Amino acid sequence: MTTTYGTLNGKVALVTGGSRGIGAATALRLARDGADVAVTYVAGKEAAEDVVGRIEALGRRAVALRADSADAVEATGAAERAAEALGGLDVLVNNVGVGVLGPLDGLSLADVDRVLAVNVRGVFLTSQAAAARMSSGGRIITIGTCMTQRVPGPGGTLYATSKSALVGLTKALARELGGRGITANIVHPGPTDTGMNPADGPYAADQSAMTALGRFGTADEVASMVAYLAGADADYVTGAEFAIDGGHAA
């Protein structure tokens, strides 16, 4: 994929969970492409403010917003606050998510409620609020997981369930919003080198071996696909799934 900057000049983006990892890489990439960017965080205020500073150093406007996607009011309000702070909203990247991995019989009701609240209800509500503020050319891009396409072993029931729901949401949003010229797509990262899942971590060798390329991806590689979907070259792309997984699902 060719790297081109400046393709999002004049656009405003909201990246949920944008203080670290794939979210931070995506926020910075969209800024390099010309967008003003709002990022949300829950506990990582300093990290979010660092991302804002790096975006501003690129000559773009940025704002960090504390918003817990598990809270219905805050999930809805994130889009409203981003639009108010930056003068509109053109691109939503639903990056925020939580994962609880473990045996099926060890998952508590609290685990189920938390994961579904953040990964499903929060994404739905933020997308709903964002769509209400978008005009033709708007983009809703959701970060899924390679586990929606291949669950390589036990322990991923709850996480895979929550992320698989986002595939249906994406396809439905594409139908719901297509008449308004707004697209919706989902990106499925494979094993990706982040602070939460480092490429030199204790389970990295096994994860790398599950991919066709035999390695972890980078957050920037995922961000590049998001940037493509946010830009004008993807005007005719909607309701689609994109695996950035090194062949994990092959």
C-alpha atoms as one frame of an Amber mdcrd trajectory, in Angstrom:
protein
   0.000   0.000   0.000   1.455   3.360  -1.025   1.955   5.847   1.781   0.422
   9.216   0.889  -0.011  12.086   3.301  -2.369  15.053   3.134  -5.373  13.040
   1.993  -7.464  13.992   5.041  -6.898  17.730   5.047  -9.850  19.507   6.659
 -11.239  16.321   8.245 -11.888  15.645  11.922 -11.369  12.175  13.390 -12.198
  10.560  16.717 -10.100   7.574  17.787 -11.433   5.820  20.874  -8.785   4.289
  23.104  -6.235   6.421  21.309  -3.618   6.772  24.039  -1.491   3.745  23.160
  -0.898   0.842  20.812  -2.962   0.636  17.650  -5.102   3.581  18.756  -2.133
   5.915  19.186  -0.548   4.784  15.911  -3.849   5.372  14.130  -4.352   8.822
  15.638  -0.859   9.862  14.564  -1.268   8.418  11.070  -4.572  10.241  10.527
  -2.911  13.444  11.706  -0.034  12.943   9.277  -2.679  12.560   6.586  -4.061
  15.971   7.550  -6.860  15.286  10.030  -7.481  17.002  13.343  -7.857  14.242
  15.909  -9.622  13.634  19.217  -8.554  10.627  21.283 -10.310   9.076  24.238
  -8.750   7.429  27.256  -9.825   6.070  30.639  -6.746   5.806  32.844  -3.899
   6.799  30.526  -4.167  10.578  30.747  -0.445  11.232  30.380  -0.162   8.884
  27.412  -3.167  10.517  25.741  -1.721  13.974  26.304   1.555  12.788  24.796
  -0.314  11.675  21.668  -2.028  15.082  21.540   1.343  16.826  21.777   2.782
  14.740  18.956  -0.246  15.504  16.785   0.033  19.220  17.490   3.724  19.049
  16.560   2.546  17.937  13.118   0.564  21.166  12.809  -2.836  19.615  13.464
  -5.359  20.262  16.227  -5.919  17.574  18.834  -7.740  16.951  22.091  -7.724
  14.189  24.704 -11.109  13.266  26.168 -11.667  11.016  29.142 -14.483   8.645
  28.237 -15.196   5.161  29.557 -16.929   3.211  26.805 -18.471   0.943  29.436
 -20.553   3.933  30.542 -23.442   4.518  28.139 -23.503   8.278  28.714 -19.761
   8.653  28.198 -19.730   6.395  25.131 -22.430   8.518  23.526 -20.903  11.785
  24.673 -17.450  11.124  23.201 -18.612  11.884  19.665 -20.484  14.993  20.771
 -17.504  16.319  22.721 -15.073  15.624  19.867 -17.311  17.417  17.379 -17.689
  20.396  19.703 -13.954  20.631  20.393 -12.799  20.321  16.789 -15.727  21.712
  14.820 -17.310  18.607  13.362 -16.751  14.889  12.879 -15.877  13.020   9.682
 -14.109   9.838  10.811 -14.770   7.550  13.770 -12.274   4.818  14.618 -13.765
   2.423  17.161 -10.497   1.176  18.594 -11.315   0.846  22.291 -11.739  -2.677
  23.577 -11.096  -4.983  26.499 -10.254  -8.660  26.522 -10.885 -11.271  29.177
  -9.355 -14.597  28.203  -9.819 -17.823  30.078 -11.767 -21.083  30.290 -15.492
 -20.854  29.672 -16.380 -22.124  33.139 -14.140 -19.516  34.745 -15.821 -16.463
  33.226 -17.974 -14.516  35.662 -21.092 -12.494  34.980 -19.033  -9.386  35.749
 -16.548 -10.412  33.036 -19.360 -10.872  30.522 -21.006  -7.577  31.392 -17.756
  -5.592  31.233 -16.571  -7.030  27.913 -19.936  -6.679  26.191 -20.437  -3.182
  27.613 -17.140  -1.917  26.186 -16.709  -4.002  23.046 -20.313  -4.063  21.829
 -22.627  -1.584  23.534 -20.006   1.159  23.725 -19.066   0.768  20.066 -22.726
   0.788  19.060 -23.507   3.929  21.038 -20.430   5.841  19.876 -21.157   4.870
  16.273 -24.775   5.956  16.642 -23.762   9.340  18.046 -21.015   9.834  15.478
 -23.248   8.971  12.532 -25.719  11.633  13.643 -22.951  14.222  13.225 -21.518
  13.008   9.908 -22.317  14.157   6.410 -21.610  12.459   3.074 -18.072  11.123
   3.022 -18.183  10.110   6.681 -16.313   7.019   7.806 -16.897   4.536  10.623
 -13.959   2.152  11.003 -13.961  -0.475  13.713 -11.019  -2.469  15.023 -11.966
  -6.127  15.341  -9.636  -9.089  15.796  -8.248 -12.045  13.891 -10.200 -14.190
  16.354 -13.430 -13.422  14.514 -12.056 -15.424  11.608 -10.029 -18.090  13.383
  -9.966 -18.997  17.061  -6.744 -20.999  17.355  -7.348 -22.466  20.805  -9.457
 -22.440  23.957  -9.901 -19.435  26.211 -11.192 -16.878  23.722 -14.937 -17.470
  23.915 -15.996 -14.163  25.429 -13.563 -11.974  23.499 -14.343 -13.634  20.151
 -18.068 -13.341  20.830 -17.837  -9.618  21.516 -15.675  -8.826  18.508 -17.734
 -11.025  16.181 -20.772  -8.903  17.053 -18.932  -5.966  15.502 -18.859  -7.697
  12.125 -22.655  -7.719  12.093 -22.754  -4.142  13.337 -20.399  -3.027  10.565
 -22.413  -4.672   7.807 -25.654  -3.276   9.203 -24.179   0.224   9.492 -23.063
   0.015   5.874 -26.651  -0.668   4.815 -28.106   1.846   7.245 -25.808   4.727
   6.300 -24.925   4.021   2.675 -27.724   6.224   1.387 -26.116   9.147   3.195
 -22.713   8.477   1.647 -21.213   7.199   4.924 -19.162   4.003   4.869 -18.535
   1.423   7.587 -15.734  -1.159   7.589 -13.917  -3.370  10.078 -10.204  -4.149
  10.362  -9.022  -7.392  11.973  -5.482  -7.167  13.368  -3.541 -10.337  13.998
  -0.802 -10.604  16.624   0.433  -7.015  16.835   3.423  -5.675  18.725   2.004
  -3.368  21.401   2.543  -2.813  25.101  -0.366  -5.157  25.813   1.020  -7.958
  23.614   4.727  -7.384  22.923   6.507  -9.263  20.158   9.048 -10.462  22.725
   6.430 -11.530  25.281   6.078 -15.019  26.780   3.440 -16.123  24.252   4.877
 -14.341  21.217   6.598 -17.330  19.635   3.387 -19.355  19.579   1.411 -16.445
  18.149   3.996 -15.751  15.461   3.938 -19.410  14.448   0.189 -19.146  13.805
   0.745 -16.588  11.045   1.816 -17.335   7.482   4.535 -14.680   7.708   5.877
 -15.972  10.990   5.990 -12.614  12.753   4.018 -10.032  14.660   2.564  -7.066
  12.848   3.151  -3.469  13.877   0.620  -0.916  15.018   1.644   1.256  12.068
   0.717  -1.523   9.639  -2.791  -1.643  11.081  -2.987   2.160  11.066  -2.118
   2.214   7.364  -5.238   0.205   6.536  -7.362   2.465   8.720  -5.927   5.506
   6.929  -6.783   4.000   3.552 -10.373   3.354   4.629 -10.631   6.908   5.991
  -9.524   8.465   2.718 -11.168   9.221  -0.608  -9.599   6.166  -2.297 -12.011
   4.014  -0.270 -15.193   5.827  -1.301 -16.642   2.618  -2.791 -15.574   0.343
   0.077 -18.175  -0.394   2.736 -19.484  -3.287   4.793 -16.142  -5.053   4.361
 -13.701  -6.936   6.586  -9.932  -6.482   6.243  -7.502  -8.926   7.856  -4.179
  -7.319   8.754  -3.012 -10.515  10.358   0.045 -11.858   8.532  -2.014 -14.782
   7.267  -3.361 -15.854  10.666  -6.664 -16.835   9.051  -5.106 -18.452   5.963
